[in-house]
């Protein structure tokens, strides 16, 4: 059994850890609100952009078959853009989305390479010997579209060059403060049926006059839409990360409080045991001293 001094030292250490987890919980709570506002502010724009592109693609009809809209007859390989965090202390947030991507690649049946955003996903893939084409990390606390453009352009260029035939997004969708879900979604090629699915069913279709023409408009819109989808996925993942870290730090704080309570009981027991042992030692010493005095008195009387 640990001594009272050792238990007291451990209680002090756990209290220090609890202060840190409380601070991290407060920081994550403030960050997740800003990240949630960014997600909710970006979703309508991304949805409207997809609807506009669906209109243009539908009205263009057979006039153009853009490479980003064309599915390959034979799929030989694929890329997965894995979006995770740069830091830990967020529970199973990174592990869940990385395993989702890993399981998807295992069941895909074709060679899969990875592009990563975030150090945790990169480390997860390195430890398992997976092929990483490019990696991006150290995004700012409030990323802009320009911060994610480099990763998106890498994917688009490799897709157009034929280095991969499909590109998938692996990220964590933010639903609420306590609910985040790993998602695997195809990014390239942009499926015409999926774009059309974003349009309202029935009703009049908007009329556009193309200037200079459908092909030129799609050349400008499709890369921008792809960049927007990656940017929204990064914002979703960022909000999910802060929410997961807030919950993880709250659980850690509660566990630290429970541990302090348990250690305090153990400390009191050890202290009481120590006091009892000291009293027994005093009582035993007193009894031995009395016995020694009696024996000395008896010996003195015998000598007289």
Buried (B, 14 or more C-beta within 10 A) or exposed (E): EEEBEEBBEBBEEBBEBBEBBBEBBEBBBEBBBBBBEBBEEBEEEBEEBBBBBBBBBBBBEEEBEBBBBEEEEEEEBBBBBBBBBBEBBBBEBBBBBBEBBBEBBEEBEEEBBBBBBBBBBBBBBEEEEBEBBBBBBEBEEEBEBEBBBEBBBBBBEBBEEEBBBBBBBBBBBBEEBEEBBBBBEBBBBBEBEEBEEBBEEEEEEEEEEBEEEBEEBBBEBBBEBBBBBBBBBBBBBBBBBBBBBBBBBBEBBEBBBEBBEEBEEBBEEBBEEEEEEEEEEEEEEEEEEEEEEEEEEEEEEEEE
